[in-house]
């Protein structure tokens, strides 16, 4: 079962999208420099298709559904993305450095996919030295487009 702790409408996580970001608890990645350690615990409100539908309905105008975490139950995530992808663009911020082969099927329900644990010395997606990658998926089954550099440019323009 997936549980979420909070959600917000965000503008900088996915390029050119107004995203409903949902933070999932039960993180198994546990990055040493994590600033959201409360997400390591198994707590919060259960997140199923009906609950996700309600969150999307209550946040009209968003253009993307972004789930943050959930690596401990990729099968449940896949079910949520199968539903959401029919209605809206979808994105997953995954802390794993590589998506296991047996779970590659989730990519067909995603428009955006971020992978990589957070390493404070390398920085996040907005850092030129980051180990994390953000991919745009334009056609399921085709090569992923690495658009990490776009996030770094977006960060630079937001400083002006």
C-alpha positions as CSV (number, residue, x, y, z in Angstrom):
1,X,0.0,0.0,0.0
2,X,1.2,3.5,-0.8
3,X,0.6,6.4,1.6
4,X,1.0,10.1,1.0
5,X,2.0,12.7,3.6
6,X,1.3,15.9,1.7
7,X,0.8,17.4,-1.7
8,X,1.2,20.8,-3.3
9,X,0.9,22.5,-6.7
10,X,4.4,23.1,-8.0
11,X,5.8,24.9,-11.0
12,X,9.5,24.1,-11.2
13,X,9.7,20.3,-10.9
14,X,8.6,19.5,-14.4
15,X,9.4,21.8,-17.3
16,X,6.5,23.9,-18.5
17,X,4.0,22.0,-16.3
18,X,1.8,23.0,-13.4
19,X,2.1,19.8,-11.4
20,X,0.2,18.3,-8.5
21,X,3.1,16.9,-6.5
22,X,2.3,14.2,-4.0
23,X,4.9,13.1,-1.5
24,X,4.8,9.4,-0.7
25,X,6.0,8.0,2.6
26,X,7.9,4.7,3.2
27,X,11.1,5.7,1.4
28,X,13.5,2.9,1.1
29,X,16.3,4.9,-0.7
30,X,17.2,6.9,2.4
31,X,19.7,9.3,1.0
32,X,22.2,10.3,3.7
33,X,21.7,14.1,3.1
34,X,17.9,13.8,2.9
35,X,16.0,16.9,4.1
36,X,12.7,15.0,4.3
37,X,13.5,12.1,6.6
38,X,9.9,12.1,7.8
39,X,9.1,10.4,4.5
40,X,11.2,7.4,5.6
41,X,8.4,6.4,7.9
42,X,5.4,4.4,6.9
43,X,2.7,7.0,7.7
44,X,0.1,9.2,6.1
45,X,-3.1,8.7,4.1
46,X,-3.5,5.6,1.9
47,X,-3.2,6.5,-1.8
48,X,-5.3,4.5,-4.2
49,X,-7.0,5.4,-7.5
50,X,-10.1,6.9,-5.8
51,X,-8.0,9.1,-3.6
52,X,-5.8,10.2,-6.4
53,X,-8.9,11.0,-8.5
54,X,-10.1,13.2,-5.6
55,X,-6.8,15.1,-5.4
56,X,-6.8,15.7,-9.1
57,X,-10.5,16.9,-9.1
58,X,-9.7,19.2,-6.2
59,X,-6.8,20.8,-8.0
60,X,-8.3,21.8,-11.4
61,X,-5.9,23.5,-13.7
62,X,-2.9,21.3,-13.0
63,X,-1.3,19.8,-16.1
64,X,0.7,17.0,-14.6
65,X,0.4,14.5,-11.8
66,X,3.8,14.1,-10.1
67,X,4.3,11.3,-7.6
68,X,7.5,11.7,-5.4
69,X,8.9,8.4,-4.1
70,X,7.0,5.1,-3.8
71,X,10.0,2.9,-4.8
72,X,8.9,0.3,-2.2
73,X,5.8,-0.5,-4.2
74,X,6.3,0.1,-7.9
75,X,3.3,-2.2,-8.7
76,X,1.0,0.1,-6.8
77,X,2.6,3.1,-8.5
78,X,2.0,1.5,-11.9
79,X,-1.7,1.1,-11.1
80,X,-1.9,4.8,-10.1
81,X,-0.1,6.0,-13.2
82,X,-2.2,3.7,-15.5
83,X,-5.3,5.7,-14.2
84,X,-3.8,9.1,-14.2
85,X,-2.1,8.9,-17.6
86,X,-5.6,8.6,-19.2
87,X,-6.5,12.0,-17.8
88,X,-3.3,14.1,-17.5
89,X,0.4,14.1,-18.0
90,X,2.3,12.1,-15.5
91,X,5.7,12.2,-13.8
92,X,7.6,10.2,-11.2
93,X,10.5,11.3,-9.1
94,X,12.3,8.0,-8.3
95,X,15.2,7.9,-5.9
96,X,16.6,4.7,-7.3
97,X,19.7,5.0,-9.4
98,X,18.3,2.5,-12.0
99,X,14.8,1.2,-12.5
100,X,14.8,-2.6,-12.1
101,X,14.1,-4.4,-15.4
102,X,11.0,-6.1,-14.0
103,X,9.4,-2.7,-13.5
104,X,10.3,-1.0,-16.8
105,X,6.6,-1.3,-17.8
106,X,5.8,1.7,-15.6
107,X,7.5,3.9,-18.2
108,X,4.6,3.5,-20.7
109,X,2.4,5.4,-18.3
110,X,4.8,8.3,-17.7
111,X,5.6,11.5,-19.6
112,X,8.5,12.4,-17.3
113,X,10.8,10.2,-15.2
114,X,13.5,11.3,-12.7
115,X,16.0,8.8,-11.3
116,X,18.9,9.0,-8.9
117,X,19.4,9.3,-5.2
118,X,20.2,12.7,-3.8
119,X,23.9,13.3,-3.2
120,X,24.5,16.6,-1.4
121,X,28.0,16.9,-2.9
122,X,26.7,16.5,-6.5
123,X,23.5,18.6,-6.0
124,X,20.0,18.1,-7.3
125,X,18.6,18.4,-10.8
126,X,19.5,22.1,-10.9
127,X,23.2,21.4,-10.4
128,X,25.6,20.8,-13.4
129,X,27.3,18.1,-11.4
130,X,24.2,16.1,-10.4
131,X,24.0,12.4,-10.6
132,X,20.2,12.6,-11.0
133,X,18.6,12.5,-14.5
134,X,15.2,13.8,-15.6
135,X,13.9,12.1,-18.8
136,X,11.0,13.2,-21.0
137,X,9.1,10.3,-22.6
138,X,7.5,11.4,-25.8
139,X,6.5,7.9,-27.1
140,X,6.4,4.8,-24.9
141,X,9.0,2.2,-25.9
142,X,11.3,4.7,-27.5
143,X,14.5,6.1,-26.1
144,X,14.1,8.5,-23.2
145,X,15.2,12.1,-23.8
146,X,17.5,13.3,-21.1
147,X,16.4,16.9,-20.3
148,X,18.4,17.4,-17.1
149,X,20.2,20.4,-18.6
150,X,16.9,22.1,-19.1
151,X,16.3,22.0,-15.4
152,X,19.7,23.6,-14.9
153,X,18.8,26.4,-17.3
154,X,15.4,26.9,-15.7
155,X,17.2,27.3,-12.3
156,X,19.6,29.9,-13.7
157,X,16.7,32.0,-15.2
158,X,14.7,31.8,-11.9
159,X,17.6,33.5,-10.1
160,X,17.4,36.6,-12.3
